[in-house]
Amino acid sequence: MFDSLPSGGESATNQESLAGCAWLYGAYGLMGAFGAVRAFLWRQGPTHIPQAVCFLAAFVLASWFLFEAIQNGPPIRRKLYRRVYLLFVLTMLPLWVKVFLM
């Protein structure tokens, strides 16, 4: 009965390249590092500390994901998309909070 169901793309051939992963994680890492420094130095508004925490978390996660991809090889596409979505939310959350508070 379950033999006819599609696998969902979790095969080893459905992996991203290491260069693509490094580019994505590196971009989010730089964005997180720059955003954290900017939020600590600029100090404008009541949300600069949560902004710095979100950006710092994005930097730490992007670095961790990058080192894991280098050690274990690139992740499967579904795992990569989940990680990129998490990094996207962490880097955009300060902007969304700022827009809805103003």
N, C-alpha and C positions, 0 to 999 in steps of 0.2 A: 504494500500500500504506500509506504513512504519512499519507495525507490523511484517513483516518478516525479517527485518534487524537485524543483531546481535547487542547486546548492547555495545560491545567494552570493556567489562571487568570492568565496573565501579561499580560493586556490592560490598556490604559490606563483602561478603565472600572472596573477592579477596584482602585482606589486608595482609601486611607483619607483622611479629611479632615485638613487641616492642624491644626485645633483638637484632634482626637483624638491626633495625633502629638505635638503640643506638650504636651498634658496628660501623656501617658505619659513622654516624655523628660524633662519638667520634674520629674515625681514621682521618677523614678529619679535625676535630677541632685541634687535636694534630699536624697534619702536617702543618696546617695554622699557629698555634702559634709558632712552631719551625722554620718554614720558615721565618716568619716575624722577629723574633729575630735574626736569622742568617743573614738575608739581611741587617738589621740595623748595626750589629756588624762587619760583614766581610767587607763591603764597597768596593768590588772589581768590577770595571767596571762602566760604566755610567748608568747601569740599576738597581742599587741596590734600589733606591727609588720606582720605579714602581713594582719591585719584592716584596718589603715589603708591598706595598699597596694591591697587588693581594693576598698575603698570609694572610694579616690582614682581607681582605674582606671574604676570605674563612673561616677563624676562626669565624668571626662574624655570617656569614650565617649558618655555621654548628651548632653553639651554639643556634641560633634562631630556626633552624629546630628541634634540639634535644629537646628544651623546649616545642615547639609546639607539638611534638610527645608525650611527657610525659603528657601534659595537655589534649590533644584532642584524644589521642590514635594514633596508627600507621596510616600513610596515605595509600591510595590505591596504588597499584603497579605502575600505570602510573605516579602518582605524585611523588612517591619515585624515580623512574628512572629519571625523569626530574631534580629533585633536586640533585641527585648524579652526573648527567651529568654536571650540572652547577658547582658543586664543583670540579669535575675533570678538567673542562676547566680552572677554576680559579687557581688551583694548578699547572697545566701544562703550562699555558701561559708564565710565566717567563722563563721556559726552552726553549720553542719554540722561543721566542724572542731572547734569548741568542744564540741559535744555528743559527738562520738566520742572526744575526748581525755579527757573527764571520766568 
